[in-house]
């Protein structure tokens, strides 16, 4: 488990890394230089760090000095099409002491639109010696196979593809091991969705859980018969019993 930090001030980042490094739960620190959200980039953090490689380097160096645990950096291909500096950013991370990088194969300007550029990640993989994790457009085991084949990446990071679909991890592992793929049954999907709801209630309380789980339950039910009607009723529910 890695603790991910976002920020842009090397002093604050180093202090945060030191505190997290004292916690045995974490085996590494990850610098977030990939988040495209305006509330993050507006302060110069997240993928905005890609606009200032010198500042990003100061942060990586500060984190490297602050922790003896593994250091990872996640970033994108660049801020926009006119500044695709992912290759230079990857080399900087390696030279500054990062032991692993994770690359989302889009620019910040793309957000999550368009198609992930796996070939750009392949070029980054060829340019550095440290492990490269590919992120972007992994929705099926077949996507995983193709992505690894095209890029030579050392691993995969998945986000949107797992929403309402936590089985994707196991499916990918089985297919990569040469085993047959299998989909969860409707009963398994419902059981997992309800387990998720119960765990969320334990973690955040029932009121907050019911609100936040509306979108998750919609993802679990996506593609199933009667999903639209179920979503309407779920969105109107105010309690776990409902």
HELIX and SHEET records of a PDB file:
HELIX    1   1 UNK A   10  UNK A   21  1                                  12    
HELIX    2   2 UNK A   38  UNK A   41  1                                   4    
HELIX    3   3 UNK A   46  UNK A   51  5                                   6    
HELIX    4   4 UNK A   53  UNK A   66  1                                  14    
HELIX    5   5 UNK A   81  UNK A   83  5                                   3    
HELIX    6   6 UNK A   86  UNK A   95  1                                  10    
HELIX    7   7 UNK A  118  UNK A  127  1                                  10    
HELIX    8   8 UNK A  141  UNK A  151  1                                  11    
HELIX    9   9 UNK A  160  UNK A  162  5                                   3    
HELIX   10  10 UNK A  168  UNK A  176  1                                   9    
HELIX   11  11 UNK A  186  UNK A  204  1                                  19    
HELIX   12  12 UNK A  206  UNK A  221  1                                  16    
HELIX   13  13 UNK A  227  UNK A  236  1                                  10    
SHEET    1   A 6 UNK A   2  UNK A   5  0                                        
SHEET    2   A 6 UNK A  28  UNK A  33  1                                        
SHEET    3   A 6 UNK A  70  UNK A  76  1                                        
SHEET    4   A 6 UNK A 100  UNK A 104  1                                        
SHEET    5   A 6 UNK A 131  UNK A 135  1                                        
SHEET    6   A 6 UNK A 155  UNK A 157  1                                        
END                                                                             
